[in-house]
């Protein structure tokens, strides 16, 4: 049965993206607000450039403050969240802000150029910026080539690149790096209607979000999606005493485990090992029986292949799991939240 939780704007806690509410790390910052499980909150996030790229003439290397990229709004102290719990982050609505988004190439960043980790003899790529017009009514973004008379309208598929909590043991991780705490996961699957499960490493969880994309291809090939400021409506749930070792996703139809590692084959292995273990625990299947099922019915979605760690989401359809429900149906209880004015 479909469950709809109806919320009015007056019910929402609203937090803007200001110098006092954004940061560039997970861990190492005090919370900007406290939220309770089940209570919706709306956050404004800045784009990965911090709003400093406003035209194709604004090269990020000139207008951005390195290493202050990929700002996240937060952190939010989640009442009742303790180390060892699992935090369910229900992404209710993602709304790009403004009329344009931007993407770019960087000289030493991306999958098809030389980087610090992949030394090459060829010259670095040209730094170039593309502007995408956002059609909110038609839900498209317009790609316009810089060197040719060519355009293409692409579906707008808003997603969050970065959602995470403070790591355990007091570590401080840059917001541009993914890890078991979440962070810069950069998977197009992290969109409205999805629940992200994260391991709570510290009391209060200290949740922060950012890096909105109007759309992104699998792998984030050049390292930059269609970057936009975003209005994010979310709610959280604390699964007390439930341990999660790596980020997981759930939609109405599928469960996913996100592997975070390098090289790419180890990322693939990490994602599928967790998915096999999750399926085995949910269904009671022997580990090799679960391995066989995932081998024949699983899917792999590449998140990014450009960051310090790569990400892959290993997925399987829930209809194949004999009615077993992950996390006691946590996703279903809050999945269909409708914000009404």
N, C-alpha and C positions, 0 to 999 in steps of 0.2 A: 504494500500500500504506500502510495506517495504521501509524504508528510511535508506540509508547508508551514514554515514559521514566518508569520507576517510581522514586520517591524516598520514603524514610522521613523522618519528622520529625527523627530524629537527624542526618540528612544536612544539614539546613537551617541556614544562618546566620540567626539571629533577632534583629531590632532593634526595640526598643520605641519608642514616641513619647514622648519626655521633653523637657524644656526644653533639654537638651544635644543632642538629635538632630533637632529640628525647626527650621525657618527660614521666612522669608517672602519669599525672593528666589531667583532663579536667577542664580548668579554672586555673588561677594563673600563666600563662606563656604568654610571649609576642610572637607575630606571627613571624615565620621564613621566611615568604614570603607572597606576595599578589597575588591572582589569580582573574581573571575576569570570570564571567559566560560564559559558552560555550567554554572556552579555556582549552584544555586537559593538564593534568599534570601527570607525572610519579613519583611515590614515591617508594623508597626502604624502606621496613620495616624489623625490626629484629624479630626473633621469641620471644615467651613469656619468654624464658630464657635469652634473651639478647645475644644469641650466645655463652653462657658459657658452655652449655652441648654439648660436641663434641664426646662422646662415651658412652657406657653403664656403664662405670666405673664412670662417672661424676654425682654423686648424686646431685640434685639441692640444697639440704640443705647445701651442702659443697661448691659448686662452685658459686652459685648465691648470689646476695646481697639483702637480704630481708630488707625492703618490695619492693625493686626495681625490680619488675617483670612486664611483659606485657607492654613493651615500645611502645609508639605510636609516629609516625613521624608527626611533626607539632608543633603548630597549623598554619593553613593557614587563613589569613584574606581574606574573600570573599568580593570583592568590591560590594557595593550596598546592602549588607544584613543588615537588621535592626531588632531590637527586635520586635517580633510579626509576622515576615515573616516566610515562610517555605523554608528550603533549600532542594533542590532535588540533591542527590548525585548519579550520574550515574556511576556504576561500569562497566568499559569498558573491562578491561583485568586484570586477576590475574594470575601471573606466578611464581610458586615456584622456589626458588633459591637454587642451590646446588644439590648434589646427594643423600642426606639423610635427613630424618626428625626424630624427637624424640618425644616419649611420656613417661609418668611416672605415678607411683602411689606415693602419699604423705601420710605420717602417719595420718594426721588429715585433709584431704581434699578429697572430692569426695562424691558420693551419698551413697556408701555402707560401710562407716566407721564412727567412732565417730568423731564429729567435735565440735567446741566451741558452736555451736547452737544445737547440738544433742548429748548430753552427753551419753556415753556408758561405761559399765564396762569392755568390752573386750579389749585386747591389741590393740594398733594401728596397722594399716597395715604396712607391710614392704615397705620401699622406694625402688623402682626398676625402671630402665630405659629400654625402648625398642627402638631399632634403626630400622627405616623403610627405605629400599632402594627405591629411586624414579626412576621410568622408565619414562622419559619424552616422549620418542618416543611412547611407548605403553600406556601412560597415566594410569599407575598403581602405587600403593605403595605396597611393600611386607612386610606383617606381619611375623615376625619370633619369635616363642615362646622362652622364656628364659630357661625353665626347661624341654622342650620336643623337639623332632625332628619333628617339625611341622611348615609349612609355608602356607601362603595364599596370593594370589595377589588380592588386592582390587582396585576398580576403583579410580583414582585420581579425586577428585572433589574439586578444590581449592575454598576457601572461606575466608572471613575476619571475625574474631571474634569480632573485636572492631572498631567501627566507631562512632564518636560523635562530639559534639560541646560544647562550654563553657556553663555551666548552667546559668540561669538567676540569677540576684541579687548578682553576685559575688561569688557564692559558688565555692569551689574547690573539685572535686570528684576524687577519685583514678581511674586509668584506668582499674582496675580489677573489677569495680562495674558497672552494668548497671543501667540506669534510664531513665527518660523521655527525657534527652538530648542525648540518645543513649548510647555510651560506650560499655561495654563488653556484647553485646547482644548474641553472641555465637549461632547464628542460621545458620544451613547449607544452608538456603535459600539466604544468603547474598553472592552471587557469581556473576561472570561476566554475564551481561545482565539484572541485577536487578537494580532498582532505589530505594534508601532509602530516605524517606522524614523525616526530622528532624525539630522540632520547633527551631527557632532562638531565643536565649535568650539574646544575646548581639550584639552590632554592630560589623559587620565583621564576625559573626558566630564563627570563630576560630575553624575550622575543623581539626581534627587529626584522623589518622587511624593506625592500627597495628594488631598484633595477627593473622598472617596468618596461615592457616591450609591447608595441602594437602588434608585432608578429616576429617570429624567428624561425629560420629553417633548422632542421636537425643538424647538430654539430656546431652551430654558430660559426660557420666556416671562416669568415674573415675576422672573427672575434668581436663583432659589434652587430647587434640586432637593430631593429627600428626602435630606437631609444626614445622614450616618452616619460614625462611626469605622469603619475597615476593616482587616481583615487581608489583606495583599497578598502573594501568592507570585509571584515573577517570576524569570526568568533572562535574561541578556543574551548577545549575540553581537556581535563586532566584525567588520565587513566592511571590511577594510583596503584603502585606495586607492579605495574606492567612494564617489562623491560623490552626496549627496542635498541638494537645495536647499530643500525644504520637507517638513514631516512627511507621512509616508505610512503607510497601514494595509494589512494583509493578513489575510484570514481563509482558511478552507479553500476558499471559493468565489469570493472577489472580491478585487480590489485597489482601493485608494482613495488619492486625493491630497487633502490638506487645504489649502484656501485660507485665508489669514489676512489680513484687510484690512478697510477701511471705504471706501465704503458697501457694502451687501450685494451689489450687482451686481458690484462689483470683487472681492469675496470669491468669488463664483461664477466669475468669469473666471479668477482666480488658480488655483482648484482645477482647473478644466477645462483650462487651458493646461498645467499640470503633468501631468495625466492623459494628455492627447493626446501630449505629448512622451515620457512613460513608455511608453505603448503603442507608439509609433513605434520607440523604441529597443529594446523587447523583441521586436517582431515583424519589424522591418525594413521596415515599411510606410512609404511616402511620408507626409510630414506631413499633407497634405490627405486622403489615404486614411484615416489614423488619425483625423483630425478628423471625417470622415464617419461612421466606425464608432462613435465615442463619441457623436456627435450622435443616432444612432438607437438605441443600446443602453445609453447611460449613465444613471445615476441621481444625484440630488443630495440629500444628507442635511444638513439644517441643524443645526449644532452649537449655537452660541449667537448671539443677536442683542442682547446686553445689555452686553458688556464693551467695553473701549477698542478692541479689534479684534473683528470677527465671525469665525466659522468655518463653513465648509461642506466636507463631504467628497464629492468626486465619485468615483463608483464604476462599475466595469464587471466583469461576470462573467468569471472566468478561462477558462471553457469556450469562450469566443468567441475566444480568442487563439491558437488553433492549437497548443496544447501549450507555448507559450513560458512560461518560469518567471521571475518577477522575482527579482533578487538570488540567482540560482543555487539557488533552492529553500530559502532560509534559513528561511522560515516552516515548511515541512514538516518540517524536521529536528527541531524542538523543539515542534511545535504541540500535541501530545497528551501533556502532562506530567501524571502522576497522583501526587498526594501521598498516601502510605499511612501510617497510624499503626502 
